[in-house]
């Protein structure tokens, strides 16, 4: 009988600990927010050679075309999402 009570208490503590961790760190998992991405999102990259590439990056409602070389990064173009 005492073993049964100890098992139930152990499971209860494990369950409550899981709920606490989910409540505390659940926002980092983006549960329910999968369609809304925030921050930078790389759309595409074209490699031009050794340590040189063009990258299309999206941030919120803006799109940026960035050129990256061996020692420099340049903003080549920027536009609002949905513009021609």
N, C-alpha and C positions, 0 to 999 in steps of 0.2 A: 504494500500500500504506500509506504513512504517513497519507494522508487517511482511510483506513478506520479505522486505530487511533485517530486523533484523534476521529472521530465516535463510536466505541464508548466511549472514555473520557468524552466529553462526555455521552453518554446515561447512562452509569453514575453520573456525578456528579449529573446531574439527578434520576435515580431515587433515589439515596441522600438527596439533599436533600429530596425529596418525602416520603420515609419519616420523616426526622427531624422535619419540620414537622408531619406527621400525628401522630406520637407526642407531640410537645410540645403542640400545640394541639387535638388530637382530642377531648379531654374537653369543650371549649367547643362542639363541634358536636353533642354529645349523641348520638353514634352508638351504637345499641343501647339507648338510654334514651328512646325517643320516647314511650312510653306513660306513663312516670313524670315528670310535670311537677312541679317544685319551685318554691316561691315563690308569689307572688300570681297569681291568675287572675281576670280580670273575666268574670263570667257574663253580666250584662246591665246596661244603663243606660237609664233613662227620663228624657228631658229635660222639665223642667217650665216652662221659660221662659229668659230671658236669664241665663246663668251660674248656673242652678239645675238640679240633677238628682239623681235617686236612682240608686245603683249597688249592685249585688249582687256581692260579691267573695268569692272562696274562697281560704283559706290553709290548707294541709295538710288537716286534717279539720274545719275550722271554716268557717262561712259568715257573712258580715257584710252587713248592710244599712246603707249609708252615705248620709246626706243631705249634699249639697254646695250651699252658697249662694255669694253673691258674696264674702263675707268670712269664712265659717265652714265647718267640716266637723263633722258630728255622727254619732256612732254611734247608729243608731236601734234596731237589734236584732242579736243574735248567737246562733247555735246551732250544735250539732255536726251534721256532715253525716249525714244519715239520720234525724235526729229529726223528729218531726211539728211 
